Amino acid sequence: MPRSRASGCALWRVWAAANGLRPAEPASTRPQLRAVRVSPMQPASAKLCRRAPEQPARAPTRTISWHQSSRFSCRRCKQPRGADPVNSALAELKRRLAEVHDLRQVTLAMEWDQLVMMPHGGGPVRAEQLATLYGLAHERFIDPEVGRLLEELRRLEESLGHESDDASLVRVARRDWEKASRVSTELTAEIERVASQAQEVWAEARARSDYATFRPWLDRNLELRRQYIDCFEPEDEVYDILLDDYEPGMKTAEVRAVFDRIKPELIALAAEVATPDEPAFMRGPFPEAEQERLSRYVVERFGATWENFRLDRTVHPFCSSFATTDIRLTTRYAETDLHSLFSSMHECGHGLYEHGVDPAFERTPLCNGVSSGLHESQSRLWENVVGRSAAFWRWLYPAFESAFPDVLADVTGEDFYRAVNRVEPSFIRVDSDEVTYGLHVIVRFELEQELIAGTISTAELPEAWNARYAEYLGVAVPEDRLGVLQDIHWAFNGFGYFPTYQLGNVISLQIWEKVVEALPDVDAQLEAGEFGELGSWLRENLYSLGRKFTPQETLERVTGSRIDAAPYLRYLRTKYGAGVAA
């Protein structure tokens, strides 16, 4: 724990007491992090949430920070006599937020290591390490002094105006603080400890297609997630609280309205254009070394510089960002398909977003993508709108012919383009086509709500999953590895994330229509393998903003409208209704 600011200057304390002023809260009165050890089946013995945050009162005229006294100063304070109190408060807030940000980025680095590099035996200890770090970061963030600083800066925020970086920092930090302050350090640490261990169990269970092994950990994750929900005031729907973690300000009803509009169209279009017979050349073999070389080549052309990016292997592809200058992409390879290229492009889209955030936001709450939906819009834009376009493959296909001559010797570029856009209902979300992908997400969105509400149990989940896949996609799931165990999200307790994938699909086409307006020759640029102008437009209009504005404000700034499924449906009808998959 850092030294308490109230302990730094005895002279100020004497003066403050004489003048009836209130010093900052000493460290000894703050909640201390303590380990919580339970088995996945053991319920928590106490409610691990703070029913309401300690809201700082509007600062009374006689309450000041010890840094703000212009009558006294000392070397330990490092505060010059007569300094501006507001600027001092802002500087102190930024210092505290930077420390919290650093702790959180260290935990992300440890999670990346766990999924990419760590030997299997390190799992149990890593879970405790992550619980400790998450708990420390949470405890430091919800410190009442942070809340007091945020309240003190309210007038500054209002005076600077909505567009100001500093006003945005205070506004975003206050929202985050008010939400985080409802959740205890113990619950935060326990959620992360169990999630870390559950991911290890999930990986083994998935490899063996053994849902029964993973189920106790899923039960425990659900129990913890319900405790988390109990920390907040009731919403229109319970799921709203989880959705807000990934798509701030959005309601479940809004997501449902979008999905209800697109679901029947996706089912109908898939039935119309599906081609069940995959060309033999799409089954390889494609040597992994050549796949990796091509993946690295493509993401480098997209804008990934190896001074700031890495591309590694993992079980479930993901992207982590530890700074705007430190982006970690992962993918997986199989010699029988080319999914690695598309997952690499997908994760590169995430990475380009994080890399493009204004560097001035580094080590602040503004230094991230604004929401998961906007983030997924970029992964899906680069993977699909760019990476499955005819123009893109007119550029890239010759490199594939050279890399895999035995497989592609008699295959034309047009045949290959049709093959990578072939529509076929399938089991695996991350490997699915553009038309059916949304149905995979909708299944998860519906089942998550039922799990959280308790209308289905984890024992019933595989059967419910398989029934939904039969109804929406017309496929019979043969084993859990290809069904309920395929995704890592429920292992890391990411309830509420899944719908943002399909929101990202929808938003990606809203953004793409604006790209085409701004860059009328964008297809010619893709065909030439030139992606710099596209990347610059996205960086200027979206990436650089980070979390400066709300997701809704950001979307409206980029597209001029709220979320709208019309461009997405128009894109699918034009591309696939025209017979691209025939």
LINNOR-V424888 format. One record per residue. N is the residue number from 1. PHI is phi as a letter, one per 30 degrees, with the letter a starting at -180 (none if undefined). NEAR is the number of other ideal C-beta (glycine too) atoms within 12 Angstrom. Layout:
N_PHI_NEAR ; N_PHI_NEAR
//
This chain:
1_none_20 ; 2_d_22 ; 3_d_13 ; 4_d_21 ; 5_d_35 ; 6_d_30 ; 7_c_20 ; 8_d_27 ; 9_b_28 ; 10_d_17 ; 11_d_19 ; 12_d_31 ; 13_d_25 ; 14_d_16 ; 15_d_21 ; 16_d_25 ; 17_d_15 ; 18_d_13 ; 19_c_18 ; 20_i_13 ; 21_c_25 ; 22_c_24 ; 23_d_30 ; 24_d_37 ; 25_d_24 ; 26_d_20 ; 27_d_21 ; 28_d_12 ; 29_c_16 ; 30_d_24 ; 31_d_28 ; 32_c_16 ; 33_d_26 ; 34_b_19 ; 35_d_17 ; 36_b_30 ; 37_c_19 ; 38_b_28 ; 39_d_17 ; 40_d_33 ; 41_c_16 ; 42_d_16 ; 43_d_18 ; 44_d_27 ; 45_d_12 ; 46_b_14 ; 47_d_20 ; 48_c_33 ; 49_b_33 ; 50_c_29 ; 51_e_16 ; 52_b_15 ; 53_d_28 ; 54_d_26 ; 55_d_18 ; 56_d_28 ; 57_d_14 ; 58_e_14 ; 59_d_24 ; 60_d_14 ; 61_d_10 ; 62_c_10 ; 63_c_24 ; 64_b_30 ; 65_d_37 ; 66_d_41 ; 67_d_37 ; 68_c_36 ; 69_d_30 ; 70_d_20 ; 71_d_20 ; 72_b_29 ; 73_a_23 ; 74_b_20 ; 75_d_11 ; 76_d_17 ; 77_d_27 ; 78_h_18 ; 79_c_30 ; 80_d_17 ; 81_e_16 ; 82_i_14 ; 83_d_23 ; 84_d_16 ; 85_d_25 ; 86_d_27 ; 87_d_21 ; 88_d_31 ; 89_d_36 ; 90_d_34 ; 91_d_25 ; 92_d_34 ; 93_d_39 ; 94_d_30 ; 95_d_24 ; 96_d_36 ; 97_d_38 ; 98_d_26 ; 99_d_25 ; 100_d_34 ; 101_e_32 ; 102_d_25 ; 103_d_28 ; 104_d_36 ; 105_d_30 ; 106_d_25 ; 107_d_34 ; 108_d_30 ; 109_d_27 ; 110_d_31 ; 111_d_34 ; 112_e_28 ; 113_d_25 ; 114_d_37 ; 115_d_35 ; 116_c_26 ; 117_b_19 ; 118_d_25 ; 119_d_13 ; 120_e_18 ; 121_d_10 ; 122_d_20 ; 123_e_28 ; 124_e_21 ; 125_d_20 ; 126_d_31 ; 127_d_37 ; 128_d_24 ; 129_d_28 ; 130_d_42 ; 131_d_36 ; 132_d_30 ; 133_d_32 ; 134_d_39 ; 135_d_36 ; 136_d_31 ; 137_d_33 ; 138_d_38 ; 139_d_36 ; 140_d_33 ; 141_d_39 ; 142_d_38 ; 143_e_39 ; 144_e_32 ; 145_d_37 ; 146_d_41 ; 147_d_32 ; 148_d_35 ; 149_d_39 ; 150_d_42 ; 151_d_29 ; 152_d_33 ; 153_c_38 ; 154_d_26 ; 155_d_18 ; 156_d_29 ; 157_e_30 ; 158_d_15 ; 159_d_14 ; 160_d_20 ; 161_j_14 ; 162_d_19 ; 163_d_15 ; 164_d_20 ; 165_d_28 ; 166_d_31 ; 167_d_25 ; 168_d_34 ; 169_e_39 ; 170_d_39 ; 171_d_32 ; 172_d_36 ; 173_d_39 ; 174_d_32 ; 175_d_24 ; 176_d_34 ; 177_d_37 ; 178_d_27 ; 179_d_29 ; 180_d_36 ; 181_d_33 ; 182_d_31 ; 183_c_40 ; 184_d_34 ; 185_d_36 ; 186_d_35 ; 187_d_40 ; 188_e_42 ; 189_d_38 ; 190_d_46 ; 191_e_42 ; 192_d_40 ; 193_d_40 ; 194_d_46 ; 195_d_40 ; 196_d_41 ; 197_d_37 ; 198_d_40 ; 199_d_39 ; 200_d_35 ; 201_d_35 ; 202_e_41 ; 203_d_31 ; 204_d_23 ; 205_d_30 ; 206_d_30 ; 207_d_20 ; 208_c_17 ; 209_h_22 ; 210_b_20 ; 211_d_33 ; 212_e_20 ; 213_d_23 ; 214_d_37 ; 215_e_30 ; 216_e_25 ; 217_d_37 ; 218_d_41 ; 219_e_28 ; 220_d_32 ; 221_d_41 ; 222_d_36 ; 223_d_32 ; 224_d_42 ; 225_d_41 ; 226_d_30 ; 227_d_35 ; 228_d_38 ; 229_e_33 ; 230_d_25 ; 231_d_31 ; 232_c_27 ; 233_d_18 ; 234_e_12 ; 235_c_18 ; 236_e_16 ; 237_b_23 ; 238_e_29 ; 239_d_37 ; 240_e_29 ; 241_d_34 ; 242_d_41 ; 243_e_38 ; 244_d_37 ; 245_d_29 ; 246_c_34 ; 247_b_42 ; 248_e_33 ; 249_i_26 ; 250_d_38 ; 251_c_24 ; 252_e_30 ; 253_d_18 ; 254_d_29 ; 255_d_43 ; 256_d_25 ; 257_d_20 ; 258_d_37 ; 259_d_37 ; 260_d_19 ; 261_d_22 ; 262_d_41 ; 263_e_32 ; 264_d_18 ; 265_d_29 ; 266_d_41 ; 267_d_25 ; 268_d_21 ; 269_d_33 ; 270_d_36 ; 271_d_22 ; 272_d_20 ; 273_c_30 ; 274_d_27 ; 275_b_24 ; 276_d_16 ; 277_c_13 ; 278_d_23 ; 279_e_26 ; 280_d_15 ; 281_d_28 ; 282_d_29 ; 283_c_18 ; 284_i_26 ; 285_d_22 ; 286_c_30 ; 287_e_21 ; 288_d_25 ; 289_d_16 ; 290_d_28 ; 291_d_35 ; 292_d_27 ; 293_d_24 ; 294_d_34 ; 295_d_43 ; 296_d_28 ; 297_d_26 ; 298_d_41 ; 299_d_44 ; 300_d_25 ; 301_d_31 ; 302_d_44 ; 303_k_34 ; 304_d_35 ; 305_c_22 ; 306_d_17 ; 307_d_11 ; 308_b_25 ; 309_b_34 ; 310_b_31 ; 311_b_39 ; 312_b_28 ; 313_c_26 ; 314_a_31 ; 315_d_31 ; 316_b_32 ; 317_e_39 ; 318_a_38 ; 319_b_43 ; 320_b_33 ; 321_b_37 ; 322_c_31 ; 323_a_28 ; 324_d_32 ; 325_c_23 ; 326_b_26 ; 327_c_37 ; 328_c_36 ; 329_c_44 ; 330_b_36 ; 331_a_39 ; 332_b_33 ; 333_b_32 ; 334_b_22 ; 335_d_20 ; 336_c_20 ; 337_a_28 ; 338_c_44 ; 339_d_33 ; 340_e_40 ; 341_d_43 ; 342_d_38 ; 343_d_42 ; 344_d_45 ; 345_d_46 ; 346_d_48 ; 347_d_46 ; 348_d_45 ; 349_e_47 ; 350_e_44 ; 351_d_46 ; 352_d_46 ; 353_d_48 ; 354_d_45 ; 355_d_40 ; 356_d_36 ; 357_d_37 ; 358_e_25 ; 359_e_20 ; 360_d_19 ; 361_d_33 ; 362_e_26 ; 363_i_28 ; 364_b_37 ; 365_d_37 ; 366_d_37 ; 367_d_41 ; 368_a_39 ; 369_d_42 ; 370_d_43 ; 371_a_38 ; 372_d_36 ; 373_d_44 ; 374_d_49 ; 375_d_42 ; 376_d_40 ; 377_d_48 ; 378_d_49 ; 379_d_43 ; 380_d_46 ; 381_d_49 ; 382_d_46 ; 383_d_45 ; 384_c_38 ; 385_d_41 ; 386_d_43 ; 387_d_40 ; 388_c_39 ; 389_d_33 ; 390_d_26 ; 391_d_27 ; 392_d_40 ; 393_d_34 ; 394_d_23 ; 395_d_27 ; 396_d_35 ; 397_e_29 ; 398_e_20 ; 399_d_27 ; 400_d_37 ; 401_e_23 ; 402_d_17 ; 403_d_28 ; 404_b_30 ; 405_d_17 ; 406_d_16 ; 407_d_28 ; 408_c_28 ; 409_e_12 ; 410_c_13 ; 411_c_25 ; 412_d_19 ; 413_d_23 ; 414_d_16 ; 415_d_23 ; 416_d_30 ; 417_e_29 ; 418_d_30 ; 419_d_33 ; 420_d_37 ; 421_c_34 ; 422_d_33 ; 423_c_37 ; 424_a_29 ; 425_e_35 ; 426_b_32 ; 427_d_32 ; 428_c_30 ; 429_e_37 ; 430_d_33 ; 431_c_33 ; 432_d_37 ; 433_d_40 ; 434_d_40 ; 435_d_41 ; 436_d_41 ; 437_e_43 ; 438_e_47 ; 439_d_41 ; 440_e_42 ; 441_d_39 ; 442_d_37 ; 443_e_43 ; 444_d_38 ; 445_e_39 ; 446_d_34 ; 447_d_39 ; 448_d_42 ; 449_d_31 ; 450_d_25 ; 451_d_36 ; 452_d_35 ; 453_d_21 ; 454_i_17 ; 455_d_15 ; 456_b_23 ; 457_c_19 ; 458_d_30 ; 459_d_16 ; 460_d_20 ; 461_d_32 ; 462_e_31 ; 463_d_20 ; 464_d_27 ; 465_e_38 ; 466_d_26 ; 467_d_23 ; 468_d_31 ; 469_d_34 ; 470_d_20 ; 471_d_20 ; 472_d_34 ; 473_c_37 ; 474_i_20 ; 475_b_28 ; 476_c_17 ; 477_d_32 ; 478_d_15 ; 479_a_21 ; 480_d_29 ; 481_e_25 ; 482_c_26 ; 483_b_34 ; 484_d_42 ; 485_c_37 ; 486_d_36 ; 487_c_39 ; 488_d_34 ; 489_d_36 ; 490_d_41 ; 491_d_38 ; 492_c_35 ; 493_i_41 ; 494_c_30 ; 495_d_40 ; 496_j_39 ; 497_d_35 ; 498_e_38 ; 499_d_48 ; 500_d_45 ; 501_d_42 ; 502_d_43 ; 503_e_46 ; 504_d_45 ; 505_e_47 ; 506_d_45 ; 507_d_46 ; 508_e_48 ; 509_d_37 ; 510_d_40 ; 511_d_45 ; 512_d_38 ; 513_d_27 ; 514_d_30 ; 515_d_36 ; 516_d_24 ; 517_d_18 ; 518_d_21 ; 519_b_25 ; 520_e_12 ; 521_c_17 ; 522_d_31 ; 523_d_23 ; 524_d_20 ; 525_d_28 ; 526_d_34 ; 527_d_22 ; 528_d_19 ; 529_i_24 ; 530_c_23 ; 531_c_37 ; 532_d_19 ; 533_d_21 ; 534_d_41 ; 535_d_36 ; 536_d_22 ; 537_d_28 ; 538_d_39 ; 539_d_27 ; 540_d_20 ; 541_c_28 ; 542_b_44 ; 543_e_41 ; 544_d_33 ; 545_d_36 ; 546_h_37 ; 547_c_36 ; 548_e_34 ; 549_b_31 ; 550_d_26 ; 551_e_39 ; 552_d_25 ; 553_d_25 ; 554_d_38 ; 555_d_34 ; 556_d_24 ; 557_d_26 ; 558_d_37 ; 559_c_30 ; 560_i_17 ; 561_a_20 ; 562_d_25 ; 563_d_41 ; 564_b_25 ; 565_d_33 ; 566_e_21 ; 567_d_31 ; 568_d_40 ; 569_d_29 ; 570_d_21 ; 571_d_34 ; 572_d_38 ; 573_d_25 ; 574_d_18 ; 575_d_30 ; 576_c_33 ; 577_d_21 ; 578_d_18 ; 579_j_16 ; 580_d_30 ; 581_c_31 ; 582_d_19
//
